[in-house]
Amino acid sequence: MVFMVGHSLAAGDDSEPAAPAIATEPPPDRFYIQTSLASLHFHDDASHNNNLRLIFGEWRPNRNVFLGASFFSNSFNQPTQYVFAGWKFDPLPIAPGFYFRVSAGLVHGYKGEYKDKIPFNHSGVAPAIVPAIGYCYRRVCSEVIAFGTSGGLVTLGVTLP
């Protein structure tokens, strides 16, 4: 008689032990990149830049947590960076394919006469919380991102295997 760990053989039972369960969900996509398509400020101002030229990348150590950085021209056409961590609520139960995410981090780049345009901008660095809602079809995603009470941004991105 052969004894196997985790499997007992009853008298007359010569069946093979069950194979371990195979995960049906693929591992999370580890990298995501996106760029801006359009932005809109809630209050019209001739000094506002609506072409943010966003380059955005993130790493996902698991399905919901992400870490990343973005580089863009802020509302006043100044080079700006945002480094962040966040949580993705995916998918929304009422609408498959849709998700909500929120990131928190530090933004740098609002300088000179525009340094007071974002709260808590001390030494050129300010905390930021950025919510977004998005939709993915396979590996292509689009998001609507709110940047404070100033405006919104539409992006298009792709997840990488």
N, C-alpha and C positions, 0 to 999 in steps of 0.2 A: 504494500500500500504506500502511496506517495502522499506526503503531507505538504500542503502549500500554505503559505502565510495568507491569511485573509480568505481562505477558501476551504471549506470542509467537504469531505467526500462521505456521503452517506452510503450505507451498504447498497451495492448495485448501481451507484451513481458514477458513471464514467464520463460525464460531460466535461468539457473544457471550462476553465474559469472564464467569467465574462471579461471582455476587453474593457479597459478604462473608457469612460465617456469622452467623446471628442467634442470640443467646443464648437458650436455652430456659428458663433459670431467671430469674425476675423479680428485680429489685434487692431488696436486703434492706429490711425494714421499718425505718424510721429511728427510730421512737419506740415506747416500750412503757410502759404504766402499769398498776399493780396495787394491790390493797388486801388486807388480811388478812381471812381467814374465821374462823380459829381458831388458838389457840396452846395449848401444853401445856408445863408445867415438869416436869422429870424428878424434882425433889424438891419435895414439897408444902410450901408455906409460906403462912401466912395473909396475909402482906404481898405476895405475888405477884399481879400484875395479869395476867389472861389475856385481856383485851380490849385489844390493842395499838393499834388504830385506825391502822393503817399506811397511809400515802399514799406511793407509790413511783413514780418516773419515771426513765427512762433514754433515752439517745441512743445509737444504734448507727452509728458511721461505716462499718462493714462488717459482714459476716455474723457474725463471731466476737467482735469487740471491743465493749465497751460502757462508757459513763460515766454516772453517775447520782447521785441523792440520794434519801433517804427520810426521812420525818418520822413519828414514832410516839411512843406512850407506852411507856416501858420497863417492865421487870418490876416497878418500884416506883412506877409511875404518874407518872413525871417526863417532861416533854417532851424528846425526844431526836432527834438528827439523825445521819445516816450519809451521808457523801460517799464515792464509790468509783469504781474502775475494775475491769474484769474481763474474763474470757475465757469464751466459751460453746462447749462441745463439742457440736456439733449436726449431724445427729441421731446418736444412738447406733447403731452398726451392728447390734447384736443386737435393737433394738426401735425401728422407725421411729416418729417422733413424739415420742420421749423424748429428753431432752438432760440434760447435766450442765453446771453453771456454777460458777464461783468468782469472788468479788469480794474486793478488798482496799481498805481505806480507813481513814478516821478516824471515830470515833464520839464524839459530844459529848452530855452530858446526865445522866450519872451523877454526882450531887452529894450533898453533905452526908454523912449516915451511910451512904449507898450508894456512895460514890465508890470504895471498894475492892472492889466486887462485880465489876468487870471489871479484868483485869490491865493494868498499865502506864498507868493513868489518871492522868497527870500534868497538872496545870493544867486538869483537866476534859475533856481530850481523850485518847483512847486509840486505838492501832491495832487493826484488826479484820480477820479473814479469815472470809468467810461462804460456805460451800458450799451448793448447792441442786441438787435434781433436779426436772425438770419434764416436762410433757407438753403439747403444743399440738395443738389441732384447729382447722385453719384459722387464724384470728387470735386465738382464745381460748386462753389458757394457764393452767395451774395448777402451782404449785410447792410442794414441801416444803423448807423452809429450816431449817437447824440454826443456832441461835444459841449458839455455844460449847458448853460441856458442860451448859448450864442447861436447854435445851429445844428445841422446834421450833415451826414456824409453817407454816400452810397458807394459800396466797394464790390469788387469781384475778385475771387481768389480760387485757389486750387489746393487740395491736399495732396501730399506726396507720399508714396508708399514707404 
